[in-house]
């Protein structure tokens, strides 16, 4: 590593390397077959879907199709239409675009081909309320679940039961056309059915389980949602013959990006401890655990250890809303980590969402340094109060320690790095 490079700059470079590996323009073409003859339709949704569409046309030329991405994440395409909609709570633009996509793939024949481009964020962007439900019903459930601290897999299980497009329903709409779904994973475990709530993957869940999840996480659904779940859903089971012509491929995953960052660190003589790419849990609780680990490692290594240590982890943390501040799981993790480290010398950290959006703010995350708490105190910031109010973005914004990337056009979940010297 360049001796003049600060530890915060080093961590940012590792984060950028993780993002670059998952950039569809760098990674998608290798997983495309030769462009099929006959009619080819491209569809999909997610924060990376527009970039994926751009990569497809770079390889195949202009294509017919439509993909839905988050506001501000569009890319120029020659034939594929890019529609922007809201995330993480769906809006009318997403509903209208989803209906158009379902119309586009419906009526295709056995000789036609659908390329589905699926990435994280697609659960909100690809929105078609089940019969008897409204957009308002889905918005209410989404808001309450996202604020409850429920794991993303549980949230997506509910979403599938309230949808006419998730849980394999996009694939059944396209049957009997042949379909290839290329996916960028943003979920722990990389299960295709959890990515964007699995629009091309059959689902073994049921309405009763969805109702249990709502109750477990303290969410009172609108009356129409409660009635819908009480009647029992009609999921597309994994063995449904209409899924027989679908191939689902997860071609980019969080573990690959963490390994890319680890390789960059090792090139600079840094030891790496990989905790895994599938860590879930409350952001502040995981941060406290990681702070203890970092302090234990620092003590056990002792003074004068030649090589610094980098602790890397990924996954998707959650935040239970307790206050009215502005924050996201990565910034809250950093704030709780700073409190747990209590100014320990020689420890720097970064936690960011690889899509550039932590929570709902246009901020990827934050960095901390050994003097984070001292600098906060000097300008009158109370970190404990900020954590209690879920105001991590406000806290790090005041310190100028936010990481702002803009849309990265990919999404391989959270990236957390702790550097110990």
HELIX and SHEET records of a PDB file:
HELIX    1   1 UNK A    7  UNK A   22  1                                  16    
HELIX    2   2 UNK A   24  UNK A   27  1                                   4    
HELIX    3   3 UNK A   29  UNK A   31  5                                   3    
HELIX    4   4 UNK A   49  UNK A   60  1                                  12    
HELIX    5   5 UNK A   92  UNK A  105  1                                  14    
HELIX    6   6 UNK A  122  UNK A  125  1                                   4    
HELIX    7   7 UNK A  135  UNK A  148  1                                  14    
HELIX    8   8 UNK A  152  UNK A  161  1                                  10    
HELIX    9   9 UNK A  169  UNK A  174  1                                   6    
HELIX   10  10 UNK A  192  UNK A  197  5                                   6    
HELIX   11  11 UNK A  207  UNK A  216  1                                  10    
HELIX   12  12 UNK A  223  UNK A  231  1                                   9    
HELIX   13  13 UNK A  241  UNK A  243  5                                   3    
HELIX   14  14 UNK A  254  UNK A  267  1                                  14    
HELIX   15  15 UNK A  283  UNK A  301  1                                  19    
HELIX   16  16 UNK A  329  UNK A  341  1                                  13    
HELIX   17  17 UNK A  372  UNK A  378  1                                   7    
HELIX   18  18 UNK A  383  UNK A  388  1                                   6    
HELIX   19  19 UNK A  392  UNK A  398  1                                   7    
SHEET    1   A 6 UNK A  81  UNK A  85  0                                        
SHEET    2   A 6 UNK A  64  UNK A  70  1                                        
SHEET    3   A 6 UNK A  40  UNK A  45  1                                        
SHEET    4   A 6 UNK A 113  UNK A 119  1                                        
SHEET    5   A 6 UNK A 178  UNK A 184  1                                        
SHEET    6   A 6 UNK A 246  UNK A 252  1                                        
SHEET    1   B 3 UNK A 271  UNK A 274  0                                        
SHEET    2   B 3 UNK A 309  UNK A 318  1                                        
SHEET    3   B 3 UNK A 279  UNK A 282  1                                        
SHEET    1   C 6 UNK A 271  UNK A 274  0                                        
SHEET    2   C 6 UNK A 309  UNK A 318  1                                        
SHEET    3   C 6 UNK A 414  UNK A 420 -1                                        
SHEET    4   C 6 UNK A 347  UNK A 353 -1                                        
SHEET    5   C 6 UNK A 365  UNK A 368 -1                                        
SHEET    6   C 6 UNK A 402  UNK A 403 -1                                        
END                                                                             
